[in-house]
Amino acid sequence: MIYFLRIFLTGTLVFSMTHVLTAQSSEPMNIVFILADDLGWSDTSLYGTTDFYQTPNLERLAARGMTFTRAYSASPLCSPTRASILTGQTVARHGFTAPEGHLPEVKLSARQSDKASSKEKAIITESATRLNTTYPTLGKLFKKEGYSTAHFGKWHLGPSPYSPLEHGFDVDIPHWPGPGPAGSFVAPWKYPDFKEKYPQEHIEDRMADEAVAWLRKQDKNVPFYMNYWQFSVHAPFDAKESLIQHYRTKVDFNNPQHSPTYGAMVHSLDDAVGTLLDEIDRMGAADNTIIIFFSDNGGNMYDGIVETLPDGEKFLTEPTSNRPLRGGKATMFEGGIRVPCVVVWPGVTQPGSVSNDIIQATDFYPTLLEQLNMQKPQNHKIDGVNIHKALTGGTLERNPIITYFPHQPPVPDWLPASVSAHEGDWKLIRLFHQGENGKHDYRLYNLKWDIGETHDMSAVYPEKVAELDAYIEEHLKDANAVIPRINPDFDPKEYHPELIGIQPNGPRNKTKIEID
């Protein structure tokens, strides 16, 4: 609370006059959408959960606008969330359910898998591998309205003819379809048509420079929409050596976040944000530029990085920790889907403000279109909601948000193919066909009292399970979702639930608690 008060006071002192003046402006708004890759909820200094990472430019951004404490990606993996941002649809509806945009096979929609191992109860689905160019993406809609458009950084929704250039963006740099930076963050890179300007150039520095160069070419009378979708902090895990050395001096093994390399990667991510803010200020565009900062999924807790201490001793560590949240990237627990988020909207957001409302990646699409008086596309179902009321300090009234993940990567804290619903303090996870006789199994958590998701309350509050599950079922049917099906070849003798995360909580909680 003290942290947010400090930000509020700082933001008010510095930016209050700008806020008042912009509220009276009728100029069209520019949009800069900054999307981090794999940046966890606890990977910044925004929420008071870390003293290891240094993100002063994100704090600077927060001082200008609203920080959301309960912002959710559309999936615990990257490409599905990216597709949801661009379309306003849940993963269940658009079918891009896994990060497979770099694979050679072209699949424009999800499909049923043919079979599964005999030790698995359910047959999971197959993801689309390309974002169909028939979608009315944000890039297309803004371009249609006369905006200059550009995409910098990661895409991972398909190579040409499914690249940003086919989705409404005039510029796409470095025009790379892969899941992460090509080869490394520090040059030499392996982009086929994009080379470094100097030895050991950092790709995030270069992307920020390219974005600034594009901004400087813009006609001041023409609004712009820019995606700055960072490669940071996705694998491979490497960074500037000078920053790694700095974070080596901060290593404390009593702190769950102690990877010098990852700390350096977060630092470069933050530096790039600062470069963009500096240029927006220099241009005199701060008063009419909306800035959104978001992450595509939770922090990666499961890969290993070999690190070196100042004395030369080596140790192996995971990249980060999402504590106090449970789990991380590729899991349906909070650590996999709750992400950092800041929205700066001059004339709308109060500088230094905080919202505890639930928002999701799908919400930016309708919010931008409606608040900028743009026509919604016909015959395109939008699942997100306009969050303007939350942006102005009010409380949203909305249906539960749906997170669909019909996959099961073998990482710690993973669950079988599942879908979840968040409503207020409650979160229900449905595990497809993991119960007796092919029925679904469930996990119910109250996040107000149990942010670490350690106590499954499904046996104690069956009425809440039924209520949220009915909403899940309604949404899956409305979205015509391709869902996991019962595996007819399942052999109970080969079933080992302790190996696949089906019993992560041990015994079910038996105690009813007073929850308001």
Secondary structure, 3 states (H helix, E strand, C coil): CHHHHHHHHHHHHHHHHHHHHHHCCCCCCEEEEEEECCCCCCCCCCCCCCCCCCCHHHHHHHHHCEEEEEEECCCCCHHHHHHHHHHCCCHHHHCCCCCCCCCCCCCCCCEECCCCCCCCCEECEECCCCCCCCCCCHHHHHHHCCCEEEEEECCCCCCCCCCHHHCCCCEEECCCCCCCCCCCCECCCCCCCCCCCCCCCEHHHHHHHHHHHHHHCCCCCCCEEEEEECCCCCCCCCCCHHHHHHHHCCCCCCCCCCCHHHHHHHHHHHHHHHHHHHHHHHCCCHHHEEEEEEECCCCCCCCCEEEECCCCCEEEECCCCCCCCCCCCCCCCHHHHEEEEEEECCCCCCCCEEEEEEEEHHHHHHHHHHHCCCCCCCCCCCCCCCCHHHHCCCCCCCCCEEEEECCCCCCCCCCCCEEEEEECCEEEEEECCCCHHHCCEEEEEECCCCCCCCCCCCCCCHHHHHHHHHHHHHHHHHCCCCCCEECCCCCHHHCCHHHCCCCCCCCCCCCCCCCC
